[in-house]
């Protein structure tokens, strides 16, 4: 497989743009931590939103999932579905402790 200089330069440029976006995302995450939203839940939600975008950039470009076929997206979607389901079950069961019989 032969790559000419233009293709390599285009790939390097894309990686540098993604790297810059990841740096901006990291700076935003630190800045959000300094902002007082009057609720820790909102602060965490905003930080998780930024982290999700950064995870997409890493998985999409550095792990080359952008170029993959639909099966990869199906596996990724099912992983996300089961992760959300397990987190929901964990939160749902947090207050489901058995009562102590006296």
C-alpha positions as CSV (number, residue, x, y, z in Angstrom):
1,X,0.0,0.0,0.0
2,X,1.6,3.2,-1.1
3,X,1.0,6.5,0.6
4,X,2.0,9.7,-1.1
5,X,3.1,12.8,0.8
6,X,-0.2,14.5,0.5
7,X,-2.1,11.7,2.3
8,X,0.5,11.6,5.1
9,X,0.4,15.4,5.5
10,X,-3.4,15.3,5.6
11,X,-3.4,12.6,8.4
12,X,-0.8,14.4,10.4
13,X,-2.9,17.6,10.2
14,X,-6.0,15.7,11.3
15,X,-4.1,14.3,14.3
16,X,-2.8,17.7,15.3
17,X,-6.3,19.2,15.1
18,X,-7.7,16.4,17.3
19,X,-4.8,16.9,19.7
20,X,-5.6,20.6,19.9
21,X,-9.3,19.8,20.5
22,X,-8.3,17.4,23.4
23,X,-6.1,20.1,24.9
24,X,-9.0,22.6,24.7
25,X,-11.3,19.9,26.3
26,X,-8.8,19.4,29.1
27,X,-8.6,23.2,29.8
28,X,-12.4,23.4,29.7
29,X,-12.7,20.5,32.2
30,X,-10.3,22.3,34.6
31,X,-12.2,25.6,34.1
32,X,-15.6,24.0,34.8
33,X,-14.2,22.7,38.1
34,X,-13.4,26.3,39.1
35,X,-16.9,27.6,38.2
36,X,-19.5,27.5,41.0
37,X,-22.7,26.0,39.5
38,X,-24.3,25.8,43.0
39,X,-24.8,22.1,42.5
40,X,-22.2,19.4,42.4
41,X,-24.5,17.4,40.1
42,X,-24.4,20.1,37.4
43,X,-20.7,20.4,37.7
44,X,-20.2,16.6,37.3
45,X,-22.7,16.5,34.4
46,X,-20.9,19.3,32.5
47,X,-17.5,17.6,33.2
48,X,-18.8,14.2,32.0
49,X,-20.2,15.8,28.8
50,X,-16.8,17.3,28.0
51,X,-15.2,13.9,28.9
52,X,-17.6,12.1,26.5
53,X,-16.6,14.4,23.6
54,X,-13.0,13.8,24.4
55,X,-13.5,10.0,24.5
56,X,-15.3,10.2,21.1
57,X,-12.3,12.0,19.7
58,X,-9.8,9.5,21.0
59,X,-11.9,6.5,20.0
60,X,-12.8,7.9,16.7
61,X,-9.5,9.2,15.4
62,X,-6.7,7.6,17.4
63,X,-8.4,4.2,17.5
64,X,-9.7,4.6,13.9
65,X,-13.3,3.9,14.7
66,X,-14.4,6.7,12.3
67,X,-13.3,4.6,9.4
68,X,-14.8,1.3,10.6
69,X,-18.0,-0.5,9.4
70,X,-21.4,-0.6,11.0
71,X,-20.7,-3.7,13.0
72,X,-18.1,-1.8,15.1
73,X,-20.7,0.9,15.8
74,X,-23.2,-1.8,16.8
75,X,-20.7,-3.3,19.2
76,X,-19.9,0.1,20.6
77,X,-23.6,1.0,21.0
78,X,-24.3,-2.3,22.8
79,X,-21.4,-1.7,25.1
80,X,-22.7,1.8,25.9
81,X,-26.2,0.3,26.4
82,X,-25.1,-2.3,28.9
83,X,-22.8,0.2,30.7
84,X,-25.7,2.6,31.2
85,X,-27.9,-0.3,32.3
86,X,-25.4,-1.5,34.9
87,X,-24.9,2.0,36.2
88,X,-28.7,2.4,36.5
89,X,-29.0,-0.9,38.3
90,X,-26.3,0.1,40.7
91,X,-27.9,3.5,41.5
92,X,-31.3,1.9,41.8
93,X,-30.0,-0.7,44.3
94,X,-28.1,1.7,46.4
95,X,-30.9,2.2,48.9
96,X,-32.2,-1.4,48.7
97,X,-30.5,-2.7,51.8
98,X,-32.3,-5.4,53.8
99,X,-33.8,-4.3,57.1
100,X,-32.4,-5.8,60.2
101,X,-34.8,-8.1,62.0
102,X,-35.1,-7.5,65.7
